Amino acid sequence: MTLDEVKRRLSEAGYQIEREDRLGNDTGTQLRFRDGGVVNVFDNGNFKLSG
């Protein structure tokens, strides 16, 4: 799944992205939400939920 797809789906589900940063190892992007949730979206299409 691409970063844009993840952002669209999360937005449609009512989540509001507070911050978007490139990961320190340059393998993807980290999305942080107002409720403290974190989603790492990797360039290879994988993603990981935390927070």
CNS distance restraints for C-alpha pairs under 8 A (distance, minus, plus):
assign (resid   1 and name CA) (resid   5 and name CA) 6.15 0.50 0.50
assign (resid   1 and name CA) (resid   6 and name CA) 6.64 0.50 0.50
assign (resid   1 and name CA) (resid  45 and name CA) 4.62 0.50 0.50
assign (resid   1 and name CA) (resid  46 and name CA) 6.66 0.50 0.50
assign (resid   1 and name CA) (resid  47 and name CA) 7.90 0.50 0.50
assign (resid   2 and name CA) (resid   6 and name CA) 6.32 0.50 0.50
assign (resid   2 and name CA) (resid  41 and name CA) 7.64 0.50 0.50
assign (resid   2 and name CA) (resid  43 and name CA) 7.43 0.50 0.50
assign (resid   2 and name CA) (resid  45 and name CA) 5.73 0.50 0.50
assign (resid   3 and name CA) (resid   7 and name CA) 6.13 0.50 0.50
assign (resid   3 and name CA) (resid  29 and name CA) 7.62 0.50 0.50
assign (resid   3 and name CA) (resid  41 and name CA) 6.18 0.50 0.50
assign (resid   3 and name CA) (resid  42 and name CA) 7.94 0.50 0.50
assign (resid   3 and name CA) (resid  43 and name CA) 7.99 0.50 0.50
assign (resid   4 and name CA) (resid   8 and name CA) 6.05 0.50 0.50
assign (resid   5 and name CA) (resid   9 and name CA) 6.15 0.50 0.50
assign (resid   6 and name CA) (resid  10 and name CA) 6.09 0.50 0.50
assign (resid   6 and name CA) (resid  41 and name CA) 7.79 0.50 0.50
assign (resid   7 and name CA) (resid  11 and name CA) 6.01 0.50 0.50
assign (resid   8 and name CA) (resid  12 and name CA) 6.11 0.50 0.50
assign (resid   9 and name CA) (resid  13 and name CA) 6.25 0.50 0.50
assign (resid  10 and name CA) (resid  14 and name CA) 6.48 0.50 0.50
assign (resid  10 and name CA) (resid  15 and name CA) 5.42 0.50 0.50
assign (resid  10 and name CA) (resid  16 and name CA) 7.77 0.50 0.50
assign (resid  11 and name CA) (resid  15 and name CA) 5.14 0.50 0.50
assign (resid  11 and name CA) (resid  16 and name CA) 6.35 0.50 0.50
assign (resid  11 and name CA) (resid  17 and name CA) 7.98 0.50 0.50
assign (resid  15 and name CA) (resid  33 and name CA) 7.09 0.50 0.50
assign (resid  16 and name CA) (resid  33 and name CA) 5.91 0.50 0.50
assign (resid  16 and name CA) (resid  34 and name CA) 6.54 0.50 0.50
assign (resid  17 and name CA) (resid  31 and name CA) 6.50 0.50 0.50
assign (resid  17 and name CA) (resid  32 and name CA) 5.88 0.50 0.50
assign (resid  17 and name CA) (resid  33 and name CA) 4.67 0.50 0.50
assign (resid  17 and name CA) (resid  34 and name CA) 6.76 0.50 0.50
assign (resid  18 and name CA) (resid  31 and name CA) 7.62 0.50 0.50
assign (resid  18 and name CA) (resid  32 and name CA) 5.65 0.50 0.50
assign (resid  18 and name CA) (resid  33 and name CA) 4.94 0.50 0.50
assign (resid  18 and name CA) (resid  34 and name CA) 5.64 0.50 0.50
assign (resid  19 and name CA) (resid  31 and name CA) 5.91 0.50 0.50
assign (resid  19 and name CA) (resid  32 and name CA) 5.10 0.50 0.50
assign (resid  19 and name CA) (resid  33 and name CA) 6.87 0.50 0.50
assign (resid  20 and name CA) (resid  29 and name CA) 6.89 0.50 0.50
assign (resid  20 and name CA) (resid  30 and name CA) 5.74 0.50 0.50
assign (resid  20 and name CA) (resid  31 and name CA) 4.71 0.50 0.50
assign (resid  20 and name CA) (resid  32 and name CA) 6.42 0.50 0.50
assign (resid  21 and name CA) (resid  29 and name CA) 5.64 0.50 0.50
assign (resid  21 and name CA) (resid  30 and name CA) 5.30 0.50 0.50
assign (resid  21 and name CA) (resid  31 and name CA) 6.75 0.50 0.50
assign (resid  22 and name CA) (resid  26 and name CA) 6.33 0.50 0.50
assign (resid  22 and name CA) (resid  27 and name CA) 7.94 0.50 0.50
assign (resid  22 and name CA) (resid  28 and name CA) 6.02 0.50 0.50
assign (resid  22 and name CA) (resid  29 and name CA) 4.36 0.50 0.50
assign (resid  22 and name CA) (resid  30 and name CA) 6.10 0.50 0.50
assign (resid  23 and name CA) (resid  27 and name CA) 6.30 0.50 0.50
assign (resid  23 and name CA) (resid  28 and name CA) 5.52 0.50 0.50
assign (resid  23 and name CA) (resid  29 and name CA) 5.24 0.50 0.50
assign (resid  23 and name CA) (resid  30 and name CA) 6.03 0.50 0.50
assign (resid  27 and name CA) (resid  42 and name CA) 5.76 0.50 0.50
assign (resid  27 and name CA) (resid  43 and name CA) 5.85 0.50 0.50
assign (resid  28 and name CA) (resid  40 and name CA) 6.96 0.50 0.50
assign (resid  28 and name CA) (resid  41 and name CA) 5.51 0.50 0.50
assign (resid  28 and name CA) (resid  42 and name CA) 3.97 0.50 0.50
assign (resid  28 and name CA) (resid  43 and name CA) 4.96 0.50 0.50
assign (resid  29 and name CA) (resid  40 and name CA) 5.77 0.50 0.50
assign (resid  29 and name CA) (resid  41 and name CA) 5.25 0.50 0.50
assign (resid  29 and name CA) (resid  42 and name CA) 6.33 0.50 0.50
assign (resid  29 and name CA) (resid  43 and name CA) 7.90 0.50 0.50
assign (resid  30 and name CA) (resid  38 and name CA) 6.92 0.50 0.50
assign (resid  30 and name CA) (resid  39 and name CA) 5.80 0.50 0.50
assign (resid  30 and name CA) (resid  40 and name CA) 4.41 0.50 0.50
assign (resid  30 and name CA) (resid  41 and name CA) 6.25 0.50 0.50
assign (resid  31 and name CA) (resid  38 and name CA) 5.66 0.50 0.50
assign (resid  31 and name CA) (resid  39 and name CA) 5.14 0.50 0.50
assign (resid  31 and name CA) (resid  40 and name CA) 6.25 0.50 0.50
assign (resid  31 and name CA) (resid  41 and name CA) 7.75 0.50 0.50
assign (resid  32 and name CA) (resid  36 and name CA) 6.68 0.50 0.50
assign (resid  32 and name CA) (resid  37 and name CA) 5.92 0.50 0.50
assign (resid  32 and name CA) (resid  38 and name CA) 4.65 0.50 0.50
assign (resid  32 and name CA) (resid  39 and name CA) 6.64 0.50 0.50
assign (resid  33 and name CA) (resid  37 and name CA) 5.20 0.50 0.50
assign (resid  33 and name CA) (resid  38 and name CA) 6.34 0.50 0.50
assign (resid  36 and name CA) (resid  51 and name CA) 5.92 0.50 0.50
assign (resid  37 and name CA) (resid  49 and name CA) 7.64 0.50 0.50
assign (resid  37 and name CA) (resid  50 and name CA) 6.11 0.50 0.50
assign (resid  37 and name CA) (resid  51 and name CA) 4.40 0.50 0.50
assign (resid  38 and name CA) (resid  49 and name CA) 5.97 0.50 0.50
assign (resid  38 and name CA) (resid  50 and name CA) 5.11 0.50 0.50
assign (resid  38 and name CA) (resid  51 and name CA) 5.35 0.50 0.50
assign (resid  39 and name CA) (resid  47 and name CA) 6.85 0.50 0.50
assign (resid  39 and name CA) (resid  48 and name CA) 5.66 0.50 0.50
assign (resid  39 and name CA) (resid  49 and name CA) 4.61 0.50 0.50
assign (resid  39 and name CA) (resid  50 and name CA) 6.24 0.50 0.50
assign (resid  40 and name CA) (resid  47 and name CA) 5.44 0.50 0.50
assign (resid  40 and name CA) (resid  48 and name CA) 5.17 0.50 0.50
assign (resid  40 and name CA) (resid  49 and name CA) 6.55 0.50 0.50
assign (resid  41 and name CA) (resid  45 and name CA) 7.04 0.50 0.50
assign (resid  41 and name CA) (resid  46 and name CA) 6.19 0.50 0.50
assign (resid  41 and name CA) (resid  47 and name CA) 4.38 0.50 0.50
assign (resid  41 and name CA) (resid  48 and name CA) 6.67 0.50 0.50
assign (resid  42 and name CA) (resid  46 and name CA) 5.30 0.50 0.50
assign (resid  42 and name CA) (resid  47 and name CA) 5.76 0.50 0.50
